[in-house]
């Protein structure tokens, strides 16, 4: 197996970009969530690589290094990185699919709307809507944000497995401006759904403390794709790629993409 991570200067150990490429014809781009790192996609990456796919899970700008770098990052930076990584995979692979977790799901939806030639799209607990309170807080960030600075946002229910919760390398913080950036990205991702023709799998836990089940159901309805499916995962919280029930997540993702691997994407 090729090296699972790249050596990136200033990156926390374990948070590096995951790059598993061995000349397979089908490449998969995996995108992590807000304030998190590719560490949340490591087990999924290894599973997919063992199934015969090349995998790339980039560390998004501002993530995995320092809180100060995170505070300065913006959605345009995260999107630009994802677009560049997708273009790189498309230049070297016959077939390419995209999967995203949480905020990465919103980014993946945007990429799929822009790239109808993708083989498959997988949205894992995608962050596509925010509550009314979060919308108000995001829209008014310029008032309260400078006064409150960096705030804690960690939720123990996001990962119910205590061992995996302890391993998580996410910042667990936000600012008013970052909350605004996340909100606008979620809006962009939600609007992208109606432009997606790529076969799409949605994976969601009913116990997710951040994404209510109805959000996943509305996302499924909004998807323009003829091939679409919502699969419920039991036992986990929000980051279901590392939590209880992750084996089903791995199997569903691999099977969905593999079933479309021989088609002309």
N, C-alpha and C positions, 0 to 999 in steps of 0.2 A: 504494500500500500504506500502511495506517495505521502509526503509530509502532510499532516492534517492542518497545520497552521503555518502562517508566514511569519518571518521575523520582522515585526514592525517596531521602530524606535518609539519609546515613550508609552507603549501599550502595556496595560496590566497583564501579567502572565495568565494565560487561559482565555484572554479576550481577543486574541488575534484573529485575523481573517482566516477562514477555513478554505483550503484549496486542495481538492482531491481530484486530480485530472490525470488520466492514464490513456488518453486517446480513444475513449468510448465515443460513439457517434451521437449520443444524446446527452446534452449538458443541462443541468438544473441550477438555476439561480435561487438561492435561499436568502430571505431578508428578515433581519431581526427587528425587535420592537424598540419603542421609545425609551431611551436611557439604558438600554440593555446591550448585550453583545452577542456575537456568534456562538458563545458558550451555550446559549439556550437551544442552538440548532446542531450541536456537535453530535449527539446520539443519532438524530435523524440523518445527518450527513453521512455518518458511517454506515447506517442501514442502507441508504440509497446507493452508496458507492458499492457496497457488497452485492447489490442487486444489478450492477452493471451500468450505472450512470456515473458520469463525471459531475462533480458538485463544486460549486463556489458559493461561499457565504461571506460576503465582505463585511468588514467593520465599517459602519457608516460614520461620516465625519462628526467629530465632537464626542464620539462614544468611546468607551474603553480606555480613556487616557486620564482626564482630569475633569473635575466639575467645572472649572473655569473654561475649558475648551467646549464643554457641553453647553454652557450658558451662551457662548458666542455663536453656536451653530444654528442653522436655519433650515427650513424645509426645502428650500431651493438647493442647499448643499446635499441633503440626503437624497433628493430626487436625482440630482446630477450624477452622484456616485452610482446609484442603481442603474441609471440609463447607460452609463459608461461600461459598467460590468456586464450588462446584458448585451451590449454591442460587441464586447470582447468575446463572449460565449458564442454569439451568432456568427462571428467571423471564423471560428475554429470548429464548429459542430454542425452536423447536418440537421439536427433537431434540437430545439431548446424549449424548456418549460420553466415556469416561474412559480415559486411558492413564498408566501410571506406570513409572518406571525405578528398579530396585533397591529402596531403601526406599519410594520412591514407588509401586512396584508393590504393596507390602503395604498402603499407604494406599488405593490404587485398588481393591484387592480388598475392603477393608472398606466403601468407599463403594458398590461394586456390590452387596454383600450387603444394604445398607440401602436401595438404590434400584433395585428390579427393573425399573423403567420405562426405564432407560438403553438406548440402542440397541446399544452395543457396549462391550466392555472389552478393553484390550490390556495385557498384563503383560510388560514388557521386563526380562529378567534379574531377576525379582522376588526380593526378600530375604524368604524365607518360612521358612527354617530356618537354624539355626546349629550349629556343631560341638559335640561334647560338651565340649571344652575351653572354648569360648566360653560355653556354658551355665553351666559351673562358675565361670568368671571373672565372668560377669554376676551370678550369684546371690550371689557373695561380694564384690561390689564395695564394700560398706560397710566391709570389712576393709582391702583393699589400695588402693582408690581414693583416699582422703584422703592416703595416703602417697606415691603416685606422681604425683598431679596430672595435668596434660595430657601425653599421650603421642602420638608420631607414629604414623600408621597408613597412610601413603601406600604404594602398591604400583605400581611402574612397569608391571607387567603388566596393570593395570586398563585402561590405554589403551596399545595397542601402537604406534600411530602416534606417532612422536616429536614431530611438529609439534602435534598435538592435545593430547598430554600436556603440552607446554609452555604451551599456551593455557588449560589447565584452571584454574578459580578456586576449587576446593574447598579446605577447610581442611587436610585430610590429618592431622587429629588426633582424639583421643577422650579421654574420661575414663572412670573406672569407672562413674559414674552414667549417662553417655550410652550406654555399652555395654549397660547394663541396660535403658535405655529402648528401644534398638534391638531387643534380644532380645524384650522383651515385645510390641513392635509386630509383630515377625515372627510370634510365636505367634498374636496376634490376627488377622493377615492369613491365616495358614494355616487357622485355624478358620473364617474367613469363606468359604473356598472351597466348603465343603459347602452353603452357603446361596445361592450365586450361580446365578441362572437366566439371566443376561445372556450372549449369545454372546461367547465369550472366545478371544482369540488370545494364545498364549505365544510369545515370541521369546527364544532363548537361544544363546549361543556355547559350543561344546564346549571352547574354550580359556579360558573364564572362570576366573580364579584365585580368585574369591570364592564363586561359586555352582556346585557340582558338577552335571554333567548329570543325575544321578539325582534331584536336587531338583526340577528342571523336570518330569521324568517323573512323580514322585509328585504334584506339583501338578496336572498334567493329570488324573491318575486321581482326585484328590480333588474336582475341580470338578464341581458338580452340573449345570451347564449341558448341555443337549442338543447345542448347537453349540459345539464347542471344537476347538482345533487347536494343536499344538506345531510350530513351525518353527525349524529350526536355521540359525544364521548363521555363516558361515565367515570366518576371518581376524582377528576382533576379540577383545578381552579382555572386560572386564566392562561398560564404558560404551560399548555398541555403537551408540549414537546418534551418536557422533562418530568412532568407530574404523573400521578397515578393515572392509568389508562393510556400511557404513551405508546404501548405496543400496538394498540389499535390505530393510533394516529399514524405510526410508521407504516403499518400494513396498508391502510387506506390510501395514503399518499403514494406509496410505491405502486400499488395496483392501478390507481387512477391514471398515473403517468405511463406506466408500462402498457396499459390497454390501448394507448394512443401513440405508442412509440413507433409502430410500423406504418402509420398513416403518413400521407403527404402533408406535412405541416406548412 
